[in-house]
């Protein structure tokens, strides 16, 4: 067994990646305070072919030195858009028929493994602030609440870890090609 060299990975050029057919899922970041978390989410979105990131409120936007420490260039490959408020972003996505899915521990949340969007349904996955979670003023805009099952004592994931789990799960829900 040996490690695969970077030259063997078959990486796609950034411009080719930007023109590739990706999933119709977007990630909405609601007032994320850590630029390093945002960078990690950019990098994971690149890996899983997410359509775009919507950066809202106090969420850091590129260019950012702190963000690039974890994004490793993914801010150039993943399309993104800034909105002054998460509500504005969600209302925009609703006009485009996205299913708005809040990733949060809510009284009406269902467990991640129970949530399967209809085939072809575009989803917007909304992640909240590291301390306060989703902003109260956007809860009524959600079409669904999803909670990641946890078995430890903390009942808390880092937002970038949560985003990775969610992106992987919904990638696996897509019809497999080939």
ROKOL-652487 format. One line per field, with one value per residue: x, y negated, z negated of N, C-alpha, C in turn; residue number from 1. Coordinates in steps of 0.2 Angstrom, whole numbers. Each point is the difference from the previous one (the first is absolute). Example, Ala and Ser with C-alpha at 12.3 -4.5 7.8 and 13.67 -1.06 7.14 Angstrom:
# ROKOL-652487
n.east: c(66,-2) .
n.north: c(28,-5) .
n.up: c(-39,4) .
ca.east: c(-4,4) .
ca.north: c(-6,-6) .
ca.up: c(0,-1) .
c.east: c(4,-4) .
c.north: c(-6,-5) .
c.up: c(0,-3) .
seq: c(1,2) .
//
This chain:
# ROKOL-652487
n.east: c(4,-2,3,-5,4,1,5,-2,-2,3,3,-6,1,1,2,3,2,1,2,2,-4,-3,-1,-6,4,-2,6,-4,5,-3,4,4,3,1,4,3,-5,0,6,-1,-6,3,5,-4,-2,7,1,-6,3,1,-6,-1,3,-5,4,-2,-2,2,-3,6,2,1,6,3,5,-4,-5,5,1,-6,-2,6,-2,-4,2,5,-1,-2,-5,0,-4,1,-3,-3,-5,-1,-4,4,5,-3,-2,6,3,-5,2,6,-5,4,1,-2,6,-2,7,-4,1,-5,-6,0,6,2,2,6,1,-5,5,-4,3,-5,0,5,-2,0,5,-2,6,-4,6,-1,0,7,-3,-3,3,-6,0,-3,2,3,-1,-4,6,1,1,6,1,7,1,7,-1,-1,6,4,4,4,-2,6,0,6,-2,7,0,-4,3,6,-3,-3,6,4,-4,-1,7,0,-5,5,-4,3,5,-2) .
n.north: c(6,-5,-6,-3,-1,-7,2,5,-6,-3,-4,-3,-4,-5,-3,6,-1,-6,3,4,5,-4,1,0,2,-5,-4,-1,-5,1,-6,4,1,6,-4,3,-1,-7,-1,3,-4,-5,2,1,-6,-2,4,-3,-5,-4,-2,-2,-5,-1,-5,0,-7,2,5,2,-4,3,-2,5,-3,-1,-2,-3,-1,0,-6,-1,-6,3,-5,3,6,-2,-1,-6,-1,-7,1,-6,4,5,-4,-5,3,1,-7,-1,4,-2,-5,4,1,-3,6,-4,3,-1,-1,2,0,2,-3,-2,0,2,6,-2,6,-4,-4,1,-5,-3,5,-3,1,-6,1,-4,2,-2,-3,0,-6,0,-6,-4,4,3,-6,-2,-5,5,1,-5,-1,4,5,1,4,0,6,-1,6,0,3,-5,-3,-2,4,0,-2,0,-6,0,3,-3,-5,3,1,-6,-4,4,-1,-6,0,3,-5,-3,1,6,-3,2) .
n.up: c(0,4,-2,2,4,-2,4,-4,-3,6,-3,-1,5,-4,6,1,-7,0,5,-5,2,-5,-7,-1,-4,-4,-2,-5,0,-6,1,4,-6,1,2,-5,-4,2,-1,-6,-1,2,-4,-5,1,1,-5,-2,4,-5,2,-6,-3,-5,0,-6,0,-6,4,-1,4,6,1,-3,-3,-5,4,4,-7,0,4,0,1,-4,-3,4,-2,-6,4,-2,-5,-1,-6,-1,2,-5,-3,2,-2,-5,0,2,-4,-4,3,-1,-5,-4,-2,-4,-1,-6,-1,-4,-7,3,-3,7,-3,6,-1,1,-2,-3,2,5,3,4,4,1,-7,2,-4,-4,-2,-6,-1,-6,-4,-2,-2,5,4,3,4,-6,3,1,-6,1,3,-5,5,-3,-5,0,-4,-2,0,-6,-3,0,-4,5,4,3,6,2,2,1,-6,-3,3,-2,-6,0,3,-4,-5,2,1,-6,-1,4,5,-1,3,6) .
ca.east: c(-4,4,-4,-1,3,-5,0,-4,-7,-5,-4,-3,2,-5,-5,-4,-4,-5,-4,-3,-7,1,-6,-4,0,4,1,-1,3,-4,4,6,5,7,2,3,-6,-3,5,-1,-6,2,4,-5,-5,3,1,-6,-3,-6,-1,2,0,-3,3,-5,1,7,4,5,0,7,6,1,6,-2,-4,4,4,-4,-3,5,-2,-7,-4,0,-4,-7,-3,-3,-4,-1,-7,1,-4,-2,-7,0,3,-5,-6,2,0,-7,-3,3,-3,5,-2,4,1,4,3,-1,-4,-7,-5,-2,5,0,6,3,-1,-7,-2,2,-3,-2,5,1,-1,6,0,4,2,2,4,0,6,3,-2,-7,-4,-3,-3,-7,-4,0,-3,-6,1,3,-4,2,5,3,5,4,0,6,-1,4,-3,0,-6,2,5,2,-4,3,0,-8,-1,3,-4,-6,1,1,-6,-4,3,-2,-7,-1,1,7,1,5) .
ca.north: c(-6,-7,-6,-2,-6,-5,0,5,0,-1,-6,-4,-7,-4,-2,6,2,-5,2,6,1,1,1,-6,-1,-6,0,-7,-1,-5,-3,4,-5,2,1,6,5,-1,3,7,2,-1,6,6,-1,2,7,3,-2,-4,-5,-7,-2,-6,-2,-5,-3,-1,5,-3,1,0,3,0,5,5,4,4,5,6,1,2,-2,2,-7,-2,6,1,-6,-3,-7,-3,-3,-4,3,7,0,-2,6,5,-2,0,7,2,-2,5,6,4,2,-3,5,-3,5,-2,4,-3,5,4,3,7,3,0,6,0,-6,1,-4,3,0,-7,-6,-4,-2,-5,2,-6,1,-6,-2,5,-1,-1,4,-4,-6,1,-3,4,7,0,1,7,5,6,0,7,0,6,4,-1,5,-3,-5,-7,-2,-6,1,-6,-2,3,8,1,-1,6,6,-1,1,7,3,-2,2,8,0,-1,6,2,0,6) .
ca.up: c(0,0,1,7,1,3,7,2,-2,5,-2,6,0,-3,5,2,-5,0,6,0,-3,-7,-3,0,-7,-2,-7,-3,-7,-3,-5,-2,-3,1,7,1,2,6,4,0,4,7,3,1,6,6,0,1,6,-2,5,-3,-7,-1,-6,-2,-6,-2,3,4,8,3,-3,-7,-1,-5,4,4,-3,0,6,4,7,2,1,7,4,-2,0,-6,1,-7,-2,-6,-5,2,2,7,4,0,4,7,1,0,7,4,-2,-4,-6,-5,-5,-6,-4,-7,-5,0,-2,5,5,1,0,7,4,2,5,7,4,6,6,4,-4,-2,-7,-3,-6,-3,-6,-5,-4,-4,-7,-1,5,5,-2,-1,5,6,-2,3,7,2,2,-4,-5,0,-6,1,-6,-4,-5,-5,-5,2,4,3,5,3,6,6,0,2,7,4,0,4,7,2,0,6,6,0,2,7,5,2,7,3) .
c.east: c(4,-5,-1,3,-5,0,-4,-7,-5,-4,-2,3,-6,-5,-4,-5,-6,-6,-3,-7,1,-7,-4,-1,4,0,-1,3,-3,4,5,5,7,2,4,-6,-3,5,0,-6,1,4,-5,-5,3,1,-6,-5,-7,-1,3,0,-3,2,-4,2,8,5,6,0,7,1,1,6,-1,-4,4,5,-4,-3,5,-2,-7,-4,0,-4,-7,-4,-3,-4,-1,-7,1,-4,-1,-7,0,2,-6,-6,2,0,-7,-3,3,-2,5,-4,4,1,4,3,1,-4,-6,-5,-3,5,-1,7,3,-2,-7,-2,3,-4,-3,5,0,-2,6,-1,5,1,3,3,1,6,2,-2,-8,-4,-3,-4,-7,-5,0,-4,-7,1,2,-6,0,5,3,5,4,0,7,-1,5,-4,-1,-6,2,6,3,-3,3,-1,-8,-1,3,-5,-6,1,1,-7,-4,3,-2,-7,-1,1,7,0,5,-3) .
c.north: c(-6,-5,-2,-8,-5,0,6,0,-2,-7,-4,-7,-4,-2,6,2,-5,1,7,0,3,2,-6,-2,-6,1,-8,0,-6,-3,4,-5,2,0,7,6,-1,3,8,2,-1,6,6,-1,2,7,4,-3,-4,-6,-7,0,-7,-3,-6,-3,-1,5,-3,2,0,-8,0,4,5,6,5,5,7,2,3,-1,2,-7,-2,5,0,-7,-2,-7,-2,-3,-3,4,7,0,-2,6,6,-1,0,8,3,-2,4,7,5,2,-2,4,-3,6,-2,4,-5,4,4,3,8,3,0,6,1,-5,2,-4,4,0,-6,-6,-4,-2,-5,2,-6,2,-6,-1,5,0,1,4,-5,-6,1,-3,4,7,1,1,7,4,6,-2,7,-1,6,4,0,5,-2,-4,-7,-2,-6,2,-7,-1,3,7,1,-1,5,6,-1,1,7,4,-1,2,8,1,-1,6,0,0,7,6) .
c.up: c(0,0,7,1,3,7,3,-2,5,-1,6,-1,-2,5,2,-5,0,6,-1,-3,-7,-2,0,-8,-2,-8,-2,-7,-3,-6,-3,-2,2,8,2,1,7,6,1,4,7,3,0,5,6,1,2,5,-2,5,-2,-7,0,-7,-3,-7,-2,3,4,7,2,3,-7,-2,-5,4,4,-3,0,7,5,8,2,1,7,4,-2,1,-6,1,-7,0,-6,-6,3,3,7,5,0,4,7,2,1,7,5,-1,-3,-7,-6,-7,-5,-3,-7,-4,-1,-3,5,5,0,0,7,4,2,5,6,5,6,5,4,-4,-2,-8,-2,-8,-4,-7,-4,-3,-4,-7,-1,5,5,-3,-1,6,6,-1,4,8,1,2,-4,-5,0,-5,2,-6,-4,-6,-6,-5,2,5,4,5,2,7,6,0,2,7,4,-1,4,7,2,0,6,6,1,2,7,4,2,8,1,-3) .
seq: c(1,2,3,4,5,6,7,8,9,10,11,12,13,14,15,16,17,18,19,20,21,22,23,24,25,26,27,28,29,30,31,32,33,34,35,36,37,38,39,40,41,42,43,44,45,46,47,48,49,50,51,52,53,54,55,56,57,58,59,60,61,62,63,64,65,66,67,68,69,70,71,72,73,74,75,76,77,78,79,80,81,82,83,84,85,86,87,88,89,90,91,92,93,94,95,96,97,98,99,100,101,102,103,104,105,106,107,108,109,110,111,112,113,114,115,116,117,118,119,120,121,122,123,124,125,126,127,128,129,130,131,132,133,134,135,136,137,138,139,140,141,142,143,144,145,146,147,148,149,150,151,152,153,154,155,156,157,158,159,160,161,162,163,164,165,166,167,168,169,170,171,172,173,174,175,176,177,178) .
//
